[in-house]
Amino acid sequence: MEISPELVLRAYRVGLFPMVETRYGQQLYWLDPEQRGIIPLERFHLPRRLARTVRSGRFEVTWDQDLAGVVRGCATPAPGREDTWINREIEGLFIALHELGAAHSVECRLEGRLVGGLYGVALGGAFFGESMFSFVRDASKVALVHLVARLIAGGFQLLDTQFVTAHLAQFGAVEIPRQEYKRRLALALAAKAQWDVAPSAVANVVAALMRRNLGAV
């Protein structure tokens, strides 16, 4: 059965997400884990050192300017991540979803070069985070901070991380049971949210996150 972008969106709406076993795997699987990772937006934690990096303005942060580049970055092997689950089919699907206005990216550049970022899918008031990468220390983390700020500014209710890793736990990621996830998902899908918000609104939320977490005092 051919996997279309429309099918992927239908899957997200019922709590499924696509994955393959390796970069060179041919079989796409639908996952619906018993425990689902989320970052509660109202409890997002911004570590002090990272707040200083965000405040420094070291990275130029943009959104939706190079989703294909971000997906390629996420698929690129790195120390400790010699293989990924993003194959050519996954790449093509998310580029197509971006063209439909459903998939979005946050990019971090250093001296004009793409060095980090993340991508995912927005539906209603839910954002389904797919993957992130960093070629320079903190680039993906800065992208995450700006993603959270954009979601808060746009009125999103749910940030789905699929799983919880030690990397995500430092930002407040938690696991919730499948049934609870789907309850929250239904509420978020019914909500109205806006991805395209003014840069000033995002900047204001970033500043508020730094104040709230005592990362910039």
C-alpha angles and dihedrals in degrees: 000000000000114000110225128190088246091056090051090054091050089051093052090052091060095042102265128125132189127246141158126210098240141002088264097041117124101197118083116208131198114226128204104169122200089232117042126200120228137163109223101225093212091056100041109146121214111197115228096240092049090049088059090052091050091048092049091065090221092149128053105228121205136161134222093000098113114009091154090055091049092050090050089049091052090050093050115105115244136177107293090014105066092157134030137197093237112104130172093274092054090048092052093046094054094045087053091047089052090053088053090053095247103100121064139183139203115209132199118200131188116198088344096307122118104242104160147356148131140237140200146141129281121207121166106315095337128096117195109204112211111177145332136202140192130196090174126043114274096003095118091042092055088049089053092052090052091046092054091047091051092049092050092046091048096050099250118163106193134046108187115199095175093220136019118242129178087254092057095038091069088065094051101270114163138180121243129184119267093249093052091046091054091048090054091043092056091051093047094048090054092051126093115237136163126221096186103068128155116278088233090059091052091047091052091053092047089054091048091050090053092050093045094051094042088237096128115037 
